[in-house]
Amino acid sequence: MEMKESLWNRFQKYVKIDTQANSKSSTVPSSSGQELLARELQKELEELGVKNSYLDRGYLYFSIEGSKKTAANIPAIGFLAHLDTAEDASGKNVRPKRHSAYSGGDIKISDDVILSPQHFPELADYKGHDIVTASGDTLLGADNKAGVAILMTLVELLQKKTWEHGPIYFAFTPDEEIGRGMDHFDVKRFAAEAAYTVDGDLVGFVENETFNADELTIEISGKSVHPGSAKNKMANAVIIASDIIAAWPANMLPESTEKHEGFIGIMSVSGGVEKASIRGIVRDHDLSKMHGMEELMAAIVEEKKKKYPLAQIVLKFREQYRNMKIVIDKHPQVMKKLLRSMESVGITPRIKPVRGGTDGARLSFMGVPTPNIFVGGSNYHGRYEWISLDGMHKSLETLVALTVEWGEK
């Protein structure tokens, strides 16, 4: 109960700091709130007795030495969580609501936002849990401030030195939600041989596989003339953008796919007659299938170039991250120790692919295999987001068991 309340006290404090990432910003971090939260965490670490924290452009690093009785050759492990929240919904003035001992049925977040197991059936598994939501105007920020709260509470426990463990490295990162979390990450300072992101969802789920991910941009330059004399002279960039989007197969969109199915998602469209831009994402767990979708989009664009000869259309793809499974599978002890740790605290592990990415995807390719661990929440990035405090506590128990597992000879 004491640790559950510690988790709640930290979590409600962290979510009130607006750390929404800004993909249009060129600063590091992309929003000032992330730096503010990092400084608050650094201050809290000082109060807990951690004196070696280092803050650099929103990246906060620190470590805890192995216990004295533990052999010196025990490998160092690491834990990560990210500071930012998604751009999909506001993260300003978050007002967390605690719904104690959930009895089932609907949870009224606000007059127009009802969290119902009819639409979100996984909620039915959390009867008796303390459920936290926002107030209906914002996202909650459990992605990933639940992970931040869990790790800070782990530090609190580690400082009491009540069990044997090896050296542990920690990092809180900015801008994960906009794909920049590892852009300036100091992997040498984070000297772990294996690591875990605490950035998952429902209790018991762990992830050792992510999408392969690219960014898609299509820039359209049209020709504007007076609409009264536009025949055979105008090239309307907005119409061309709409035509390209409409040509993409409906069964290869995010809203039509699940599990291991890939997609191209159109995330934003802007512009007018002269200029229009399409921004999208390309995702698939199979790299060859992802490239196949890119080839299909390229063929669609080529067809539209012929259809609209007065316009210029430029298609570009930019690599974001790759499926971390190829790296993690080469280090089987990383998952074996995690699964044993979960079982030791009474959790049945459920392995699934991430239909997205984590900082661990890129970190794995930087030499540190990094699967993802649940925090006990769901419906991230929107007003229906929720987290179970009991689920957060189960995640904390898993991390404690994991440090024990890695600390054994």
N, C-alpha and C positions, 0 to 999 in steps of 0.2 A: 504493500500500500504506500509506503514511504517513497519508493522509487517511482511509482505511478504518479504521485503528486508532484515529484520533482520534474517528471516529464511534462506534466500539464503546465506547471509554472513556467518552465523554459519555453515550451511551445507557444503559449499564448503571448508571451513577451516578444518572441521572434517574429511571429506573423504580423504584428502591429507595425513593423518596420517595412515600408514599401521598397521592395527590392526587384520590382519588375524590370526585366531586361529590355533593352531597346536596340533592335537590329539595325536601326537607321543611324545609330551613333557609332563614331569611330574611336571613342575613348575606351580605356581599359581601367576598370570595368565599364560597361556600357551605361550604367546608371549609378548615381551617387549613393543611393540607398544601400547598395551592396557593400560599398566601402564602410558605410556607417555600421551595418550589422557586423562586418568583420572586426571593426574596432571595439564594438560592444563585446564580442566574443573574446577578443584578446584581453580585455579588461577582466572578464569573468575567469579566464584561464589564470591570470595573475592571482585572483582571489582564491582559486583552487590550489595554488602553489606551483603552477606550471610556469617556469621562468624562461623557457627557451623558444617562445613563439616568435615567428617572423612573418611580417605582413608586407606584401609587395603587390601593388596594383590590384588589390582585392583578393589576392591569393594568400590564405593564412595557413602557415605550416607550423607544426610543433611535434614533439615526440615525448615518449615516456620510456625510460630505461627498463630493461628486464629486471625482474626481482633477483635479489642477490643469490638465492639458492639455485637459480636456474643456470644451467651450463652455458658457457659463453658462446658455444657454436650453434645455439638455437637461432633459426632464421628470423629475420625481422619481417613483420607483416604490416599492412597499412589499411586504413579506413578513410573513405572520402564521402563527403556530401556537398551539394552545391547550394549557394546562397541565393541565387536568383529565382524569380517566379516567371511564369510564361507570359507572353504578350497577348494571349487569347482573351483574357478577361482582366479587369482592373485589380491591382494589388494594393490600392490606396485605401486607407481607413478600414482595414480588415477588422471585423468585430467577431471574434470566435464565440460560438455558443456551445456549451457542454450539455449534452443530453444524457444524463446519468441513468445507468441501468436500463438501457433500451429494452422495451417490452414487446417490440414487434410493431408491425403496421407502419403507417406514414409518419415521417418526421417533418413537421412544418418549419421550414427554414425562414420563409416569409410568406406573405399572402399569395404571391404568384410563383413561389419556388417550393415545391413539395418533393421531398425525397421519399420515394415509395418503392417497396420491394416488388411491386407489380412491374415497374419499369427497370428496377435495379435489383434483380433477384438475389444477388450475392449478399445483400444487406440482411437477409433472413438468417444467415449464419452467425450474426453478431448480436443475437438476443442476449441481454445481460451485460453487454459491454457498455462502457461510457463512450458515446459517439460525439465527435466534435465536428461542427459545420461552421461556415461563415454565416452572415446575416441575410444573404440573398442578393446583395448588391455587388459582391466581389467574389473572386476565387478565395479559397482558404489559405493556400500556400503550404499545405502539407507536402507538396512536391516543391522543394525538398526540405522544408524547415522541420518536418518530422524527423528526417535523417540527422539534421543538425542537432536537434534536441536529444535524440538518442545517443549520438556520439559524445555530446557534452556531459550527459549523465553517466556514460561509460567512463569518461575521464574522472568524474567525481568518485566513482567506485574504485578505479585504479589507484587513485591517490590514497585510498585507505589501505592499500597493499594487503588485501585479505586472501590472495591466491597467487600461485606461481605463474609467471608468464614471461615470454621473451620480449625483446624490444618492439615497440609499436609506434608507427608513424601515422600522423593524421594530416589531412589537408581539407580545407574548405575552399571551394573554387567558385569563381564568378561565371556568368554567361553560358552556363551549360545549355539553357533552353534555346539559345540561338546558335548553338553549335560551335561556340568559341571557348569552351571550358578548358581545353588543353592547349590552346594557342600559345600561352606563355607559361605553361606549367614547368616547374623546375624538378625534373625527375631525379636529378642527382641529390637535391636537398631532401626529396621524399625517397629515402633510401630503403624502401621495402622490396623484398624479393617477390612477394605476392600481395595482392590487396583486394579489397571488397568495397564497392560502392553501396551505400545504405540508401537506396533510391528506388526501391521497388514498390509493389502495391499490396495485394491482399495477403493475409497471414499464411505462411507456409510456402509461398511461391518464391522461387529463386530463378535467376536467368543467367545462362552462360552463352547466350546467342543473341545477337542484335541484327537489325537490318544492315545491309550495305546501303549507303546513303550518298546521293548526289543532290546538288542544288540545280534547279533549272531556271534559266532566264530567257525570255524571248523579247527582243526589242524591235518594235515596228515603227518605221518612219513612213508616214503617209504623205499625201498631197492635199492641201486645203485650197479650195476655190469656192466662190460664191455658190450656194446651193441652187440658185436659180439657173446657173449655167454649168452645172457640175457634170453633165453626162459625158462619159469617156474622158473626163479630166480629173475628177476627184478620186483619191485613194484614202478612204476613211479608216484610220488605224484602229479605231474602236470596233468597227464592223469586222475587220480582219482578225483582230484578237478574238472576238466572239466566235468567228468561224473556225479558228484553230481549236479553241476549247471544245466546241461542239463536235469536232471530228474525233476527239479522243474517246475510245470505247468506254461506255458506261460501266462495264463489268471490271474495269481496271482503275477504278477510283477508290479512295479510302473508304467511302461510305458503302462500297459494294464488296469489300474484301475482308478476310479474317485469317487467323492462324499464320500459315506460311505463304499466303498469297501476297504478291507484290502489287504496287500501284504507282501511278503518278498522280499527285495531288496538286490542284491549282489553289494556291494559298492567297493570292492577291492579284488584282487587275487594276491598272490605273491609266489615265491618259485622256486624250481627245482626238480630234481628227488628224492633227499633225503627228502626234507621238502617242504611243501606247506601250505599256510594259506588262508582261505576264511574269509572275514569280511562282515557282512551284518546287515540289520536292519529288525525288525519285527514290523508291524504297523496294528492296527485295532481299530476302535472306540468301538467295542464290545469285552470285555476281553475274553469271552468264545471262540469267533471266533479266536482271536489271539492265544490262547492256542491250538486251533485245528490246526492252521497252524504249530505251533511248533511240535505238535505230528506227523504231516505229514512229516516234515523235519526229525524228529528223525527216522521215519520208512524208509525213503529214505537212511539215513546213515546206518541203520542196514542192509539194503539190500546190500549196497556197501561193508560193512565189510565182508559179506559172499562171495561177488564176488571177493574181493581182500584180501585173507587171509594172505598174506605176509606183509600187511600194518597195521598200527595202525591209527584209525580215532577217534578223540575226538571232540564231539559236546558240546558246552556250550551256554546257554542263560543268559544274565545279564539284570536285570530290569533297565530301564532308567526313565520312568515316566508313570503316569496313567491318564486316561481321567478326566479332571477337572470338567466336567459337574455334576458328582455325588455330588461334594461339592457345586458348585455354585447354583444348584437347591435348596439347603437347605437355601439359603440366597437370596430370590427373589428380595429384594430391591436393590441389587447390579446391576442387569440387568435393573430393572424398572427405576432406576434413570439415568442410561446411555441412555436408549432409549428415555426418556423424554428430556434429555439434547440435544440429536441429533435433535429431532423434533423441539425443541425451536430455533435452528439455521438453520432450513430449510432443514434438511437432512432426507430422508426416510431411516430408519434403515433396514439393510438386515443382518439377522443372518445366519451364516453358520459354519460348523465345520472346524477346522484347520486340513488340511492334513499334520500334523507335530506336533510340540509342541512349547511351549513357557516357559519362566521362570515361568509364572503364573500357569502352570500345577502343577509343584512341590510345588510352594508357596501355592497354594490352599490346598494341603494336609498337609502343615505346619501350617494351621489354618487361612490363609488370603485368602478368595475367590477372585480370580483375573482373570476376563475376559480380552479379548484383543481388542484394538481399532485400527482402520485403520490409516495409515499415508499418503495414496494417491499414492502408487507406485505398480509396478508389475515386473515380470520376475527376481526375486531376484536370487542371487548366480551365475550370469553369465554376459556375455558381452552385452546381450540385456536388462539389467536392466534399469528401468527408474522410475522417480518420478515426480509428478506434484507439483510445488510450491503452486499452488492454492489449491490442495488437502491437502498439509501440513497445509495451513492456515485454512482450514475447520476443520482439526483435532484439531488445536489449539483452534478454537472457541468452539469446542465440550468440550474440557478440561476446558475452562473457565466456560462454562455453567454447567459442572459437579461439579465444586467446589461451584458454587452458589447453585445448587440443594442439595448437601450434607450439605451446611451451613445453610439451613433453619431449623427452629425448628420443 
